[in-house]
Amino acid sequence: MADQELGQIIDALGARADLDEGDLPTDAFVILKIVKADGTVSLVHRRSESLDWTTALGMITAAHNIENGGYVAETTDDP
């Protein structure tokens, strides 16, 4: 299997991010579900070159919490 750039693949899948003007994405951790020609299914992951393992683990943990409803954004309202 040949390495492929993921930008166009992710774009084609419709993945988007809500970024404000001035936001600077610095790292990415991507999990892809792959259906092989023979029908088998697998998961693969790739990350940006600058992403270290501790930050990757933190991103995975945060994503897990967000997907399971366990993440609560801090509010800026004073009591």
C-alpha positions in Angstrom: 0.0 0.0 0.0 1.3 3.4 -0.9 1.4 6.4 1.5 -1.2 9.0 0.6 -1.7 12.6 1.7 -4.9 12.7 3.8 -6.0 16.3 3.0 -8.1 15.5 0.0 -9.4 12.3 1.5 -10.6 14.0 4.7 -12.1 16.8 2.6 -14.0 14.3 0.4 -15.4 12.7 3.6 -16.8 16.1 4.6 -14.8 16.6 7.8 -14.8 20.3 8.8 -13.6 22.3 11.8 -15.2 25.4 13.3 -12.2 27.8 13.4 -12.3 31.5 14.2 -10.2 34.1 12.4 -6.7 33.9 13.8 -7.0 30.3 15.1 -3.8 28.3 14.3 -4.2 24.5 14.1 -0.9 23.0 15.2 -1.4 19.2 15.3 -3.7 16.5 14.0 -4.4 12.9 15.0 -6.6 11.1 12.4 -8.4 7.8 12.7 -9.6 6.3 9.5 -12.0 3.4 9.0 -10.9 1.5 5.9 -13.0 -1.1 4.0 -10.6 -3.3 2.0 -11.4 -4.6 -1.5 -12.1 -8.0 0.1 -14.7 -6.5 2.5 -12.6 -6.6 5.6 -12.7 -3.5 7.8 -9.7 -2.0 9.7 -8.8 1.1 11.5 -5.6 3.1 10.9 -4.2 6.2 12.5 -1.8 8.9 11.4 -0.6 12.0 13.0 1.0 15.2 12.0 4.8 15.2 12.1 5.2 17.5 15.0 2.7 15.7 17.3 4.4 14.1 20.2 3.0 11.0 21.9 1.9 12.7 25.1 -0.1 15.4 23.2 -1.6 12.6 21.0 -2.7 10.7 24.1 -4.2 13.8 25.5 -6.1 14.5 22.3 -7.4 10.9 22.1 -8.5 11.1 25.7 -10.2 14.4 25.2 -12.0 13.2 22.0 -13.2 10.1 23.9 -14.6 12.3 26.7 -16.3 14.7 24.2 -17.9 11.9 22.2 -19.2 10.3 25.4 -20.6 13.6 26.7 -18.2 13.8 29.6 -16.6 17.1 28.6 -18.0 20.3 29.9 -16.7 23.6 28.6 -15.7 26.2 31.2 -18.0 29.1 31.5 -16.7 32.7 31.9 -19.8 33.8 33.8 -19.0 35.0 37.3 -21.3 33.5 40.0 
